[in-house]
Amino acid sequence: MERISQSQLAAMIVLFQIGSSPLFLLASDAGADAWISVLIGMIGGLLLLLLVTLQLYRRMPEEDLFDMIERSFGKVAGSLLTAVYIVYFGYKAVRNVREFGDLMILYLLPSTPLWFILLILMVIAAYAVFQGIEVFSRVAQILLPMIVFVYIALFVALWGTELFDAHRLMPVLDSGLKKPIESALPELISFPFGEMVLFLLFWKYADRRGGTTRTTVLSYLFSGTFIVVTTIFILGSLGPLAEFSVVPLIQIVSLVQTADFIQRLDPVVALLLFGGVFMKMTFYYLGTTLLFSRLFRIGRYAALFPVGALLFAGSMAFRSYMQHIWFGFEKNLKYHFPIFQIVIPVLLLLAAMIRSRFEKNGRTPS
């Protein structure tokens, strides 16, 4: 079986969590307190990770999500639930594919047909999935230091200019905690903090199993803190205008000018964001392929083409970028995603606990 090191697992988690998060001002309804909403969402996601998702892994460290579902619900119901998760992971991949294509047209290649950009993206992602999780994890390990370094440099540049003004974050909690909490739950658990359910497919590949929980929690805390800091910089630089910006971080950095030779850095940020979206989309593509191959009892390579074709077709189904964003924030985050990130994992954990109790008493649950 393929294996990944703890450092590679950490890189995968950080890049997955950051992903496309800097594309948006999260919890924009909370206004200047949006960063507090992100912090609340991060804490809620951490509790979900510690109490549910990681508990499932610790009870069944040799199994992935497919095995957990089949063991808890049987082959028939388990197959149906696995198919539903394939749709969920595939849909998440579709959203990232479309984000990549729309943003590429918006910022870099306005004259290129959307279908062509998406096709090239799917071919590259299919090659990454074809290479397997070991190779993909090494790519994440190489990319992470570079991406973090560039982001830190951008934050330093913003801090050193007059664009960032901490007064735009004031007054803190002017209307109390109610609004930040309402903006955080369940939306920020749905995106991005509850998405760690995908790693129920990947944790079993990690070496030194005893350190997987610690690596996961530390990586989650790092990426969550990064997202909070990014939100603070967006709010402190744009203020109320951040809510109306398509990609606020790019808008901010486009205004940065340091001396006469460091300016117009928005293409650099665009490439960073594209890289984050691509990595996240490939994570979901890999997860969908793994589940698809297990459900239909075929090899991963045989599952690559049908899954990729469905993702490509799905990414072309949205009429526009704004429809894609509206549907995601108004429908998916509030009603759909919590089912897969909270409800079903809790049911799986309860089933595992009941089964463990029966096995401890020398009986097998029917």
C-alpha positions, 0 to 999 in steps of 0.5 A: 500500500502507498505510504506518506510521511507525517510531514507530507500529511501536514503539507496536504492538510495545510494546502487543502484547508487554505485552498480557495479560502483566500478567494472570499471574505468569509462571514461577510455578514459579520462586517468588521467582526468577520475575523471573529466569525472565522475564529469561531468557525475554526474552533467549531471545526476543531471540535468536530475534528477532535470529537468525531472525525479523528475519533472515527480514524482512531477506532478504525485506523486501518480502514478508510471511509468506504470500509467504515461505511460498509462496516457500519451500515452493511453492503447494500445501505453502505453502497448507497451511502458511498454513492452519495459521498461520491456525488458530494466529493465530486460536486466539491471538485466541480466547484473548484474546477469552475472557480479555477476556470472563471478566475483564469478568464477573469484575471489572466486569459480573458479571450480563452474559451472556458471549456479549453481551460477546464479541459487542460486543468482536468488533464493535469489533475488526472495526471496527478491522480494517476501518479497516486497519493505518494507523488501528490503528497510530495508535490504538496510538501514541495509547494507548501514552503513556497506558498507560505513564504510568498503569502508572508511576503505579501502580508509584510508588504501590506503592513508596510504600506498605508493600505492596512489600517487596524481602525477598520477592524473597530469597534470589536463586537460592537453588536455583541457575539450574536452576529459573528456566531450566526455568521459562523455557524454552520457556514464556516464549518461547512467551508472550509473547516468541516471539509476535513471529512475527506481525510478519512480517505487519506489518514490510513496511508500515513506512516507512524500512525501514533503521530497522525492525530497530533500532525492533523491537529497542529496542521489544522491549527496552522491553516486555521490561524492563516485563514484568520490572519488573511481575513484580518488583512482583507478587512483592514485593507478594504474595510466595508468594500471587501464585501463587494469585491469578487476576489478581495485579496487580489484587489488589495495587492493590486494597489501595493507599490513598494519603491518604484520596482515592486508593484502590480503584484496581483498576477503573483497572488492570482497564481497563488490562488490558482495553485490553491484551487488546483490543489484542493480540486485535485484532493477532491478528484483523488477522493472521488476516484478512490471511492468510485473505484472501491464501489465499482470494484475497479482499479484507480486507473480505470476510474480516472476517466469516467470520474474526470469526464463527469467532473468536466461536464459538471463544471460546465453546467453552471451558467455563470460564476455568480450563479456558482457563488450564490448557490454555494453560499446560499444553499450548499453551506447552510443545508447540504454540506453539513449532512456529509461533514457532521450528520453522517460522520456522527452516525458512523461514530455512533454505529462504531461505538455500538458495535464496539460495545457489542463486540466487547460483550462477546456478541455481534450486532445484527 
